[in-house]
């Protein structure tokens, strides 16, 4: 689902996570990570990474994802 002010890079399907385990953590500089516990696991895993469209173009967000070794299952440009 596109967001009005954030580019979204989905790393894992949210249905694979334990309901109620999702958390958002600000990484600073316009980057926010969504983490949660995968079903059957105890540690936290990355579900998505979101980028403030005022600080990152969609191309810059894609480059950040690539340079940090993530392999997104989907990428959506901010709509607003």
PyMOL Python script that loads the backbone (N, CA, C, O; Angstrom):
from pymol import cmd

cmd.read_pdbstr("""\
ATOM      1  N   UNK A   1       0.839  -1.169   0.000  1.00  0.00           N
ATOM      2  CA  UNK A   1       0.000   0.000   0.000  1.00  0.00           C
ATOM      3  C   UNK A   1       0.897   1.249   0.000  1.00  0.00           C
ATOM      4  O   UNK A   1       1.752   1.393   0.874  1.00  0.00           O
ATOM      5  N   UNK A   2       0.710   2.134  -0.955  1.00  0.00           N
ATOM      6  CA  UNK A   2       1.519   3.362  -0.987  1.00  0.00           C
ATOM      7  C   UNK A   2       1.151   4.309   0.169  1.00  0.00           C
ATOM      8  O   UNK A   2       0.005   4.362   0.614  1.00  0.00           O
ATOM      9  N   UNK A   3       2.146   5.037   0.627  1.00  0.00           N
ATOM     10  CA  UNK A   3       1.953   6.003   1.708  1.00  0.00           C
ATOM     11  C   UNK A   3       2.149   7.408   1.150  1.00  0.00           C
ATOM     12  O   UNK A   3       2.935   7.592   0.221  1.00  0.00           O
ATOM     13  N   UNK A   4       1.447   8.410   1.699  1.00  0.00           N
ATOM     14  CA  UNK A   4       1.532   9.751   1.136  1.00  0.00           C
ATOM     15  C   UNK A   4       2.894  10.423   1.280  1.00  0.00           C
ATOM     16  O   UNK A   4       3.288  11.188   0.400  1.00  0.00           O
ATOM     17  N   UNK A   5       3.614  10.165   2.350  1.00  0.00           N
ATOM     18  CA  UNK A   5       4.852  10.899   2.598  1.00  0.00           C
ATOM     19  C   UNK A   5       6.093  10.023   2.734  1.00  0.00           C
ATOM     20  O   UNK A   5       7.173  10.511   3.067  1.00  0.00           O
ATOM     21  N   UNK A   6       5.932   8.731   2.476  1.00  0.00           N
ATOM     22  CA  UNK A   6       7.065   7.816   2.631  1.00  0.00           C
ATOM     23  C   UNK A   6       7.142   6.844   1.461  1.00  0.00           C
ATOM     24  O   UNK A   6       6.126   6.311   1.015  1.00  0.00           O
ATOM     25  N   UNK A   7       8.358   6.621   0.968  1.00  0.00           N
ATOM     26  CA  UNK A   7       8.613   5.532   0.037  1.00  0.00           C
ATOM     27  C   UNK A   7       8.718   4.274   0.904  1.00  0.00           C
ATOM     28  O   UNK A   7       9.350   4.293   1.960  1.00  0.00           O
ATOM     29  N   UNK A   8       8.105   3.200   0.459  1.00  0.00           N
ATOM     30  CA  UNK A   8       8.078   1.981   1.263  1.00  0.00           C
ATOM     31  C   UNK A   8       8.756   0.830   0.533  1.00  0.00           C
ATOM     32  O   UNK A   8       8.464   0.546  -0.628  1.00  0.00           O
ATOM     33  N   UNK A   9       9.667   0.178   1.245  1.00  0.00           N
ATOM     34  CA  UNK A   9      10.363  -0.993   0.736  1.00  0.00           C
ATOM     35  C   UNK A   9       9.994  -2.180   1.614  1.00  0.00           C
ATOM     36  O   UNK A   9      10.485  -2.303   2.736  1.00  0.00           O
ATOM     37  N   UNK A  10       9.141  -3.043   1.113  1.00  0.00           N
ATOM     38  CA  UNK A  10       8.712  -4.211   1.885  1.00  0.00           C
ATOM     39  C   UNK A  10       9.764  -5.303   1.755  1.00  0.00           C
ATOM     40  O   UNK A  10      10.124  -5.713   0.652  1.00  0.00           O
ATOM     41  N   UNK A  11      10.245  -5.762   2.898  1.00  0.00           N
ATOM     42  CA  UNK A  11      11.285  -6.781   2.941  1.00  0.00           C
ATOM     43  C   UNK A  11      10.680  -8.170   3.137  1.00  0.00           C
ATOM     44  O   UNK A  11      11.188  -9.149   2.592  1.00  0.00           O
ATOM     45  N   UNK A  12       9.607  -8.259   3.907  1.00  0.00           N
ATOM     46  CA  UNK A  12       8.957  -9.544   4.175  1.00  0.00           C
ATOM     47  C   UNK A  12       7.444  -9.349   4.258  1.00  0.00           C
ATOM     48  O   UNK A  12       6.967  -8.277   4.630  1.00  0.00           O
ATOM     49  N   UNK A  13       6.711 -10.372   3.917  1.00  0.00           N
ATOM     50  CA  UNK A  13       5.259 -10.353   3.957  1.00  0.00           C
ATOM     51  C   UNK A  13       4.788 -10.196   5.404  1.00  0.00           C
ATOM     52  O   UNK A  13       5.183 -10.985   6.262  1.00  0.00           O
ATOM     53  N   UNK A  14       3.950  -9.192   5.692  1.00  0.00           N
ATOM     54  CA  UNK A  14       3.499  -8.981   7.071  1.00  0.00           C
ATOM     55  C   UNK A  14       2.706 -10.154   7.653  1.00  0.00           C
ATOM     56  O   UNK A  14       2.638 -10.298   8.874  1.00  0.00           O
ATOM     57  N   UNK A  15       2.110 -10.989   6.811  1.00  0.00           N
ATOM     58  CA  UNK A  15       1.341 -12.131   7.318  1.00  0.00           C
ATOM     59  C   UNK A  15       2.237 -13.193   7.956  1.00  0.00           C
ATOM     60  O   UNK A  15       1.738 -14.092   8.634  1.00  0.00           O
ATOM     61  N   UNK A  16       3.544 -13.102   7.751  1.00  0.00           N
ATOM     62  CA  UNK A  16       4.486 -14.062   8.330  1.00  0.00           C
ATOM     63  C   UNK A  16       4.909 -13.679   9.750  1.00  0.00           C
ATOM     64  O   UNK A  16       5.688 -14.392  10.381  1.00  0.00           O
ATOM     65  N   UNK A  17       4.394 -12.552  10.249  1.00  0.00           N
ATOM     66  CA  UNK A  17       4.777 -12.050  11.569  1.00  0.00           C
ATOM     67  C   UNK A  17       3.694 -12.310  12.603  1.00  0.00           C
ATOM     68  O   UNK A  17       2.511 -12.382  12.272  1.00  0.00           O
ATOM     69  N   UNK A  18       4.103 -12.450  13.852  1.00  0.00           N
ATOM     70  CA  UNK A  18       3.170 -12.635  14.962  1.00  0.00           C
ATOM     71  C   UNK A  18       2.367 -11.354  15.140  1.00  0.00           C
ATOM     72  O   UNK A  18       2.927 -10.263  15.240  1.00  0.00           O
ATOM     73  N   UNK A  19       1.062 -11.501  15.177  1.00  0.00           N
ATOM     74  CA  UNK A  19       0.183 -10.347  15.343  1.00  0.00           C
ATOM     75  C   UNK A  19       0.524  -9.605  16.631  1.00  0.00           C
ATOM     76  O   UNK A  19       0.689 -10.229  17.680  1.00  0.00           O
ATOM     77  N   UNK A  20       0.631  -8.290  16.562  1.00  0.00           N
ATOM     78  CA  UNK A  20       0.926  -7.455  17.719  1.00  0.00           C
ATOM     79  C   UNK A  20       2.412  -7.302  18.022  1.00  0.00           C
ATOM     80  O   UNK A  20       2.777  -6.607  18.970  1.00  0.00           O
ATOM     81  N   UNK A  21       3.278  -7.942  17.230  1.00  0.00           N
ATOM     82  CA  UNK A  21       4.715  -7.857  17.514  1.00  0.00           C
ATOM     83  C   UNK A  21       5.423  -6.741  16.740  1.00  0.00           C
ATOM     84  O   UNK A  21       6.598  -6.466  16.984  1.00  0.00           O
ATOM     85  N   UNK A  22       4.722  -6.108  15.825  1.00  0.00           N
ATOM     86  CA  UNK A  22       5.346  -5.102  14.969  1.00  0.00           C
ATOM     87  C   UNK A  22       5.662  -3.816  15.731  1.00  0.00           C
ATOM     88  O   UNK A  22       4.868  -3.338  16.541  1.00  0.00           O
ATOM     89  N   UNK A  23       6.845  -3.273  15.446  1.00  0.00           N
ATOM     90  CA  UNK A  23       7.303  -2.024  16.051  1.00  0.00           C
ATOM     91  C   UNK A  23       7.951  -1.169  14.972  1.00  0.00           C
ATOM     92  O   UNK A  23       8.467  -1.679  13.977  1.00  0.00           O
ATOM     93  N   UNK A  24       7.912   0.131  15.187  1.00  0.00           N
ATOM     94  CA  UNK A  24       8.557   1.078  14.287  1.00  0.00           C
ATOM     95  C   UNK A  24       9.723   1.717  15.020  1.00  0.00           C
ATOM     96  O   UNK A  24       9.598   2.113  16.179  1.00  0.00           O
ATOM     97  N   UNK A  25      10.861   1.815  14.337  1.00  0.00           N
ATOM     98  CA  UNK A  25      12.049   2.392  14.952  1.00  0.00           C
ATOM     99  C   UNK A  25      12.650   3.414  13.997  1.00  0.00           C
ATOM    100  O   UNK A  25      12.908   3.113  12.831  1.00  0.00           O
ATOM    101  N   UNK A  26      12.870   4.623  14.500  1.00  0.00           N
ATOM    102  CA  UNK A  26      13.466   5.682  13.697  1.00  0.00           C
ATOM    103  C   UNK A  26      14.973   5.469  13.639  1.00  0.00           C
ATOM    104  O   UNK A  26      15.646   5.416  14.668  1.00  0.00           O
ATOM    105  N   UNK A  27      15.495   5.348  12.415  1.00  0.00           N
ATOM    106  CA  UNK A  27      16.938   5.186  12.244  1.00  0.00           C
ATOM    107  C   UNK A  27      17.622   6.533  12.030  1.00  0.00           C
ATOM    108  O   UNK A  27      18.841   6.592  11.873  1.00  0.00           O
ATOM    109  N   UNK A  28      16.848   7.609  12.021  1.00  0.00           N
ATOM    110  CA  UNK A  28      17.400   8.944  11.822  1.00  0.00           C
ATOM    111  C   UNK A  28      17.506   9.293  10.354  1.00  0.00           C
ATOM    112  O   UNK A  28      17.429   8.420   9.489  1.00  0.00           O
ATOM    113  N   UNK A  29      17.682  10.560  10.080  1.00  0.00           N
ATOM    114  CA  UNK A  29      17.860  11.057   8.711  1.00  0.00           C
ATOM    115  C   UNK A  29      16.755  10.634   7.750  1.00  0.00           C
ATOM    116  O   UNK A  29      17.020  10.411   6.569  1.00  0.00           O
ATOM    117  N   UNK A  30      15.519  10.519   8.237  1.00  0.00           N
ATOM    118  CA  UNK A  30      14.394  10.224   7.354  1.00  0.00           C
ATOM    119  C   UNK A  30      14.182   8.762   7.034  1.00  0.00           C
ATOM    120  O   UNK A  30      13.482   8.436   6.076  1.00  0.00           O
ATOM    121  N   UNK A  31      14.773   7.869   7.819  1.00  0.00           N
ATOM    122  CA  UNK A  31      14.614   6.428   7.584  1.00  0.00           C
ATOM    123  C   UNK A  31      13.948   5.801   8.812  1.00  0.00           C
ATOM    124  O   UNK A  31      14.352   6.027   9.952  1.00  0.00           O
ATOM    125  N   UNK A  32      12.916   5.008   8.534  1.00  0.00           N
ATOM    126  CA  UNK A  32      12.185   4.326   9.604  1.00  0.00           C
ATOM    127  C   UNK A  32      12.092   2.851   9.243  1.00  0.00           C
ATOM    128  O   UNK A  32      11.767   2.496   8.110  1.00  0.00           O
ATOM    129  N   UNK A  33      12.382   1.997  10.219  1.00  0.00           N
ATOM    130  CA  UNK A  33      12.347   0.551   9.994  1.00  0.00           C
ATOM    131  C   UNK A  33      11.162  -0.041  10.760  1.00  0.00           C
ATOM    132  O   UNK A  33      10.874   0.359  11.888  1.00  0.00           O
ATOM    133  N   UNK A  34      10.488  -0.991  10.133  1.00  0.00           N
ATOM    134  CA  UNK A  34       9.388  -1.711  10.764  1.00  0.00           C
ATOM    135  C   UNK A  34       9.912  -3.115  11.054  1.00  0.00           C
ATOM    136  O   UNK A  34      10.348  -3.824  10.147  1.00  0.00           O
ATOM    137  N   UNK A  35       9.865  -3.507  12.319  1.00  0.00           N
ATOM    138  CA  UNK A  35      10.366  -4.812  12.734  1.00  0.00           C
ATOM    139  C   UNK A  35       9.284  -5.579  13.482  1.00  0.00           C
ATOM    140  O   UNK A  35       8.324  -4.990  13.979  1.00  0.00           O
ATOM    141  N   UNK A  36       9.445  -6.877  13.555  1.00  0.00           N
ATOM    142  CA  UNK A  36       8.510  -7.709  14.289  1.00  0.00           C
ATOM    143  C   UNK A  36       9.072  -9.113  14.429  1.00  0.00           C
ATOM    144  O   UNK A  36      10.140  -9.425  13.902  1.00  0.00           O
ATOM    145  N   UNK A  37       8.345  -9.944  15.138  1.00  0.00           N
ATOM    146  CA  UNK A  37       8.767 -11.338  15.328  1.00  0.00           C
ATOM    147  C   UNK A  37       8.073 -12.210  14.289  1.00  0.00           C
ATOM    148  O   UNK A  37       6.847 -12.237  14.187  1.00  0.00           O
ATOM    149  N   UNK A  38       8.891 -12.920  13.525  1.00  0.00           N
ATOM    150  CA  UNK A  38       8.349 -13.881  12.581  1.00  0.00           C
ATOM    151  C   UNK A  38       7.718 -15.039  13.350  1.00  0.00           C
ATOM    152  O   UNK A  38       8.194 -15.404  14.424  1.00  0.00           O
ATOM    153  N   UNK A  39       6.658 -15.611  12.808  1.00  0.00           N
ATOM    154  CA  UNK A  39       6.019 -16.761  13.439  1.00  0.00           C
ATOM    155  C   UNK A  39       7.036 -17.877  13.612  1.00  0.00           C
ATOM    156  O   UNK A  39       7.728 -18.240  12.661  1.00  0.00           O
ATOM    157  N   UNK A  40       7.131 -18.422  14.816  1.00  0.00           N
ATOM    158  CA  UNK A  40       8.057 -19.499  15.116  1.00  0.00           C
ATOM    159  C   UNK A  40       9.450 -19.042  15.508  1.00  0.00           C
ATOM    160  O   UNK A  40      10.330 -19.875  15.727  1.00  0.00           O
ATOM    161  N   UNK A  41       9.670 -17.735  15.602  1.00  0.00           N
ATOM    162  CA  UNK A  41      10.982 -17.220  15.993  1.00  0.00           C
ATOM    163  C   UNK A  41      10.849 -16.278  17.188  1.00  0.00           C
ATOM    164  O   UNK A  41       9.774 -15.736  17.442  1.00  0.00           O
ATOM    165  N   UNK A  42      11.950 -16.086  17.921  1.00  0.00           N
ATOM    166  CA  UNK A  42      11.937 -15.205  19.082  1.00  0.00           C
ATOM    167  C   UNK A  42      12.594 -13.863  18.829  1.00  0.00           C
ATOM    168  O   UNK A  42      12.325 -12.901  19.547  1.00  0.00           O
ATOM    169  N   UNK A  43      13.451 -13.780  17.822  1.00  0.00           N
ATOM    170  CA  UNK A  43      14.151 -12.523  17.562  1.00  0.00           C
ATOM    171  C   UNK A  43      13.346 -11.648  16.598  1.00  0.00           C
ATOM    172  O   UNK A  43      12.460 -12.128  15.890  1.00  0.00           O
ATOM    173  N   UNK A  44      13.672 -10.370  16.591  1.00  0.00           N
ATOM    174  CA  UNK A  44      12.999  -9.413  15.721  1.00  0.00           C
ATOM    175  C   UNK A  44      13.624  -9.461  14.329  1.00  0.00           C
ATOM    176  O   UNK A  44      14.833  -9.644  14.182  1.00  0.00           O
ATOM    177  N   UNK A  45      12.779  -9.292  13.311  1.00  0.00           N
ATOM    178  CA  UNK A  45      13.224  -9.282  11.918  1.00  0.00           C
ATOM    179  C   UNK A  45      12.645  -8.059  11.218  1.00  0.00           C
ATOM    180  O   UNK A  45      11.614  -7.526  11.629  1.00  0.00           O
ATOM    181  N   UNK A  46      13.305  -7.630  10.178  1.00  0.00           N
ATOM    182  CA  UNK A  46      12.844  -6.469   9.413  1.00  0.00           C
ATOM    183  C   UNK A  46      11.683  -6.862   8.523  1.00  0.00           C
ATOM    184  O   UNK A  46      11.762  -7.838   7.777  1.00  0.00           O
ATOM    185  N   UNK A  47      10.600  -6.093   8.604  1.00  0.00           N
ATOM    186  CA  UNK A  47       9.449  -6.305   7.724  1.00  0.00           C
ATOM    187  C   UNK A  47       9.443  -5.272   6.599  1.00  0.00           C
ATOM    188  O   UNK A  47       9.133  -5.606   5.456  1.00  0.00           O
ATOM    189  N   UNK A  48       9.786  -4.010   6.916  1.00  0.00           N
ATOM    190  CA  UNK A  48       9.779  -2.955   5.899  1.00  0.00           C
ATOM    191  C   UNK A  48      10.701  -1.816   6.322  1.00  0.00           C
ATOM    192  O   UNK A  48      11.026  -1.653   7.498  1.00  0.00           O
ATOM    193  N   UNK A  49      11.106  -1.041   5.333  1.00  0.00           N
ATOM    194  CA  UNK A  49      11.884   0.168   5.591  1.00  0.00           C
ATOM    195  C   UNK A  49      11.195   1.287   4.834  1.00  0.00           C
ATOM    196  O   UNK A  49      10.849   1.139   3.662  1.00  0.00           O
ATOM    197  N   UNK A  50      11.000   2.404   5.512  1.00  0.00           N
ATOM    198  CA  UNK A  50      10.307   3.545   4.908  1.00  0.00           C
ATOM    199  C   UNK A  50      11.211   4.762   4.913  1.00  0.00           C
ATOM    200  O   UNK A  50      11.982   4.985   5.847  1.00  0.00           O
ATOM    201  N   UNK A  51      11.099   5.547   3.847  1.00  0.00           N
ATOM    202  CA  UNK A  51      11.959   6.709   3.637  1.00  0.00           C
ATOM    203  C   UNK A  51      11.113   7.957   3.473  1.00  0.00           C
ATOM    204  O   UNK A  51      10.176   7.980   2.676  1.00  0.00           O
ATOM    205  N   UNK A  52      11.443   8.991   4.226  1.00  0.00           N
ATOM    206  CA  UNK A  52      10.771  10.286   4.126  1.00  0.00           C
ATOM    207  C   UNK A  52      10.993  10.843   2.721  1.00  0.00           C
ATOM    208  O   UNK A  52      12.134  11.030   2.298  1.00  0.00           O
ATOM    209  N   UNK A  53       9.896  11.108   1.995  1.00  0.00           N
ATOM    210  CA  UNK A  53      10.030  11.585   0.614  1.00  0.00           C
ATOM    211  C   UNK A  53      10.634  12.982   0.537  1.00  0.00           C
ATOM    212  O   UNK A  53      11.114  13.393  -0.520  1.00  0.00           O
ATOM    213  N   UNK A  54      10.613  13.716   1.651  1.00  0.00           N
ATOM    214  CA  UNK A  54      11.230  15.036   1.689  1.00  0.00           C
ATOM    215  C   UNK A  54      12.749  14.977   1.802  1.00  0.00           C
ATOM    216  O   UNK A  54      13.436  15.970   1.566  1.00  0.00           O
ATOM    217  N   UNK A  55      13.269  13.799   2.166  1.00  0.00           N
ATOM    218  CA  UNK A  55      14.718  13.640   2.336  1.00  0.00           C
ATOM    219  C   UNK A  55      15.332  12.656   1.340  1.00  0.00           C
ATOM    220  O   UNK A  55      16.542  12.669   1.113  1.00  0.00           O
ATOM    221  N   UNK A  56      14.499  11.810   0.751  1.00  0.00           N
ATOM    222  CA  UNK A  56      14.976  10.805  -0.198  1.00  0.00           C
ATOM    223  C   UNK A  56      14.097  10.801  -1.435  1.00  0.00           C
ATOM    224  O   UNK A  56      12.871  10.815  -1.330  1.00  0.00           O
ATOM    225  N   UNK A  57      14.716  10.783  -2.598  1.00  0.00           N
ATOM    226  CA  UNK A  57      13.955  10.479  -3.799  1.00  0.00           C
ATOM    227  C   UNK A  57      13.723   8.971  -3.793  1.00  0.00           C
ATOM    228  O   UNK A  57      14.356   8.243  -3.029  1.00  0.00           O
ATOM    229  N   UNK A  58      12.829   8.514  -4.633  1.00  0.00           N
ATOM    230  CA  UNK A  58      12.575   7.079  -4.726  1.00  0.00           C
ATOM    231  C   UNK A  58      13.847   6.354  -5.173  1.00  0.00           C
ATOM    232  O   UNK A  58      14.149   5.269  -4.675  1.00  0.00           O
ATOM    233  N   UNK A  59      14.583   6.941  -6.097  1.00  0.00           N
ATOM    234  CA  UNK A  59      15.835   6.339  -6.571  1.00  0.00           C
ATOM    235  C   UNK A  59      16.878   6.261  -5.460  1.00  0.00           C
ATOM    236  O   UNK A  59      17.599   5.268  -5.361  1.00  0.00           O
ATOM    237  N   UNK A  60      16.968   7.291  -4.628  1.00  0.00           N
ATOM    238  CA  UNK A  60      17.915   7.275  -3.496  1.00  0.00           C
ATOM    239  C   UNK A  60      17.529   6.199  -2.487  1.00  0.00           C
ATOM    240  O   UNK A  60      18.395   5.519  -1.938  1.00  0.00           O
ATOM    241  N   UNK A  61      16.233   6.046  -2.245  1.00  0.00           N
ATOM    242  CA  UNK A  61      15.765   4.998  -1.321  1.00  0.00           C
ATOM    243  C   UNK A  61      16.122   3.612  -1.857  1.00  0.00           C
ATOM    244  O   UNK A  61      16.574   2.751  -1.102  1.00  0.00           O
ATOM    245  N   UNK A  62      15.920   3.399  -3.149  1.00  0.00           N
ATOM    246  CA  UNK A  62      16.270   2.110  -3.756  1.00  0.00           C
ATOM    247  C   UNK A  62      17.776   1.851  -3.655  1.00  0.00           C
ATOM    248  O   UNK A  62      18.195   0.720  -3.406  1.00  0.00           O
ATOM    249  N   UNK A  63      18.579   2.879  -3.843  1.00  0.00           N
ATOM    250  CA  UNK A  63      20.031   2.725  -3.750  1.00  0.00           C
ATOM    251  C   UNK A  63      20.451   2.397  -2.313  1.00  0.00           C
ATOM    252  O   UNK A  63      21.331   1.563  -2.102  1.00  0.00           O
ATOM    253  N   UNK A  64      19.821   3.053  -1.319  1.00  0.00           N
ATOM    254  CA  UNK A  64      20.128   2.777   0.092  1.00  0.00           C
ATOM    255  C   UNK A  64      19.835   1.316   0.406  1.00  0.00           C
ATOM    256  O   UNK A  64      20.648   0.633   1.028  1.00  0.00           O
ATOM    257  N   UNK A  65      18.667   0.841  -0.027  1.00  0.00           N
ATOM    258  CA  UNK A  65      18.264  -0.553   0.201  1.00  0.00           C
ATOM    259  C   UNK A  65      19.313  -1.506  -0.391  1.00  0.00           C
ATOM    260  O   UNK A  65      19.755  -2.446   0.269  1.00  0.00           O
ATOM    261  N   UNK A  66      19.695  -1.252  -1.624  1.00  0.00           N
ATOM    262  CA  UNK A  66      20.673  -2.103  -2.309  1.00  0.00           C
ATOM    263  C   UNK A  66      22.026  -2.070  -1.601  1.00  0.00           C
ATOM    264  O   UNK A  66      22.643  -3.114  -1.393  1.00  0.00           O
ATOM    265  N   UNK A  67      22.489  -0.870  -1.231  1.00  0.00           N
ATOM    266  CA  UNK A  67      23.814  -0.746  -0.612  1.00  0.00           C
ATOM    267  C   UNK A  67      23.877  -1.353   0.787  1.00  0.00           C
ATOM    268  O   UNK A  67      24.965  -1.630   1.293  1.00  0.00           O
ATOM    269  N   UNK A  68      22.710  -1.566   1.421  1.00  0.00           N
ATOM    270  CA  UNK A  68      22.672  -2.162   2.752  1.00  0.00           C
ATOM    271  C   UNK A  68      22.291  -3.655   2.707  1.00  0.00           C
ATOM    272  O   UNK A  68      22.038  -4.267   3.745  1.00  0.00           O
ATOM    273  N   UNK A  69      22.255  -4.227   1.505  1.00  0.00           N
ATOM    274  CA  UNK A  69      22.079  -5.671   1.364  1.00  0.00           C
ATOM    275  C   UNK A  69      20.661  -6.201   1.494  1.00  0.00           C
ATOM    276  O   UNK A  69      20.468  -7.411   1.616  1.00  0.00           O
ATOM    277  N   UNK A  70      19.666  -5.324   1.471  1.00  0.00           N
ATOM    278  CA  UNK A  70      18.277  -5.789   1.553  1.00  0.00           C
ATOM    279  C   UNK A  70      17.782  -6.200   0.174  1.00  0.00           C
ATOM    280  O   UNK A  70      18.205  -5.646  -0.841  1.00  0.00           O
ATOM    281  N   UNK A  71      16.885  -7.175   0.147  1.00  0.00           N
ATOM    282  CA  UNK A  71      16.269  -7.627  -1.089  1.00  0.00           C
ATOM    283  C   UNK A  71      14.751  -7.507  -0.927  1.00  0.00           C
ATOM    284  O   UNK A  71      14.089  -8.459  -0.511  1.00  0.00           O
ATOM    285  N   UNK A  72      14.210  -6.346  -1.254  1.00  0.00           N
ATOM    286  CA  UNK A  72      12.777  -6.119  -1.043  1.00  0.00           C
ATOM    287  C   UNK A  72      11.896  -6.982  -1.943  1.00  0.00           C
ATOM    288  O   UNK A  72      12.256  -7.305  -3.075  1.00  0.00           O
ATOM    289  N   UNK A  73      10.730  -7.344  -1.406  1.00  0.00           N
ATOM    290  CA  UNK A  73       9.754  -8.088  -2.202  1.00  0.00           C
ATOM    291  C   UNK A  73       8.849  -7.122  -2.958  1.00  0.00           C
ATOM    292  O   UNK A  73       8.200  -7.512  -3.929  1.00  0.00           O
ATOM    293  N   UNK A  74       8.800  -5.857  -2.519  1.00  0.00           N
ATOM    294  CA  UNK A  74       8.087  -4.816  -3.249  1.00  0.00           C
ATOM    295  C   UNK A  74       8.641  -3.454  -2.850  1.00  0.00           C
ATOM    296  O   UNK A  74       9.186  -3.278  -1.760  1.00  0.00           O
ATOM    297  N   UNK A  75       8.485  -2.487  -3.771  1.00  0.00           N
ATOM    298  CA  UNK A  75       8.925  -1.113  -3.528  1.00  0.00           C
ATOM    299  C   UNK A  75       7.839  -0.185  -4.036  1.00  0.00           C
ATOM    300  O   UNK A  75       7.380  -0.318  -5.170  1.00  0.00           O
ATOM    301  N   UNK A  76       7.423   0.761  -3.192  1.00  0.00           N
ATOM    302  CA  UNK A  76       6.368   1.678  -3.584  1.00  0.00           C
ATOM    303  C   UNK A  76       6.782   3.118  -3.343  1.00  0.00           C
ATOM    304  O   UNK A  76       7.263   3.471  -2.267  1.00  0.00           O
ATOM    305  N   UNK A  77       6.589   3.925  -4.343  1.00  0.00           N
ATOM    306  CA  UNK A  77       6.891   5.355  -4.284  1.00  0.00           C
ATOM    307  C   UNK A  77       5.810   6.065  -3.472  1.00  0.00           C
ATOM    308  O   UNK A  77       4.638   5.696  -3.547  1.00  0.00           O
ATOM    309  N   UNK A  78       6.196   7.080  -2.698  1.00  0.00           N
ATOM    310  CA  UNK A  78       5.232   7.879  -1.941  1.00  0.00           C
ATOM    311  C   UNK A  78       4.213   8.490  -2.897  1.00  0.00           C
ATOM    312  O   UNK A  78       4.551   8.869  -4.018  1.00  0.00           O
ATOM    313  N   UNK A  79       2.970   8.583  -2.446  1.00  0.00           N
ATOM    314  CA  UNK A  79       1.903   9.074  -3.312  1.00  0.00           C
ATOM    315  C   UNK A  79       1.662  10.572  -3.176  1.00  0.00           C
ATOM    316  O   UNK A  79       1.142  11.187  -4.106  1.00  0.00           O
ATOM    317  N   UNK A  80       2.026  11.180  -2.044  1.00  0.00           N
ATOM    318  CA  UNK A  80       1.669  12.575  -1.808  1.00  0.00           C
ATOM    319  C   UNK A  80       2.595  13.577  -2.406  1.00  0.00           C
ATOM    320  O   UNK A  80       2.379  14.781  -2.262  1.00  0.00           O
TER     321      UNK A  80
END
""", "prot")
cmd.dss("prot")
cmd.show_as("cartoon", "prot")
cmd.util.cbc("prot")
cmd.orient("prot")
